[in-house]
């Protein structure tokens, strides 16, 4: 198992015991940093097939569906320049 896989399992374990709202500041920071890096690859794939406005909507949908943290949404919007 590589480091990335270990981090994914650790973040999922952390979130399985509660929600984003249950994280303390340090935990939230780790989750946001990790989610941002993981989701950048998804964003890069979306750029191949979607216009910028649709990508922004997709990111917001992920946030609304509790798939990503608040800070992750902000980071991804900044990543795409939105």
Secondary structure, 3 states (H helix, E strand, C coil): CCHHHHHHHHHHHHHHCCCHHHCCHHHHHHHHHHHHHHHHHHHHHHHCCCCHHHHHHHHHHHHHCCCCCHHHHHHHHHHHCC
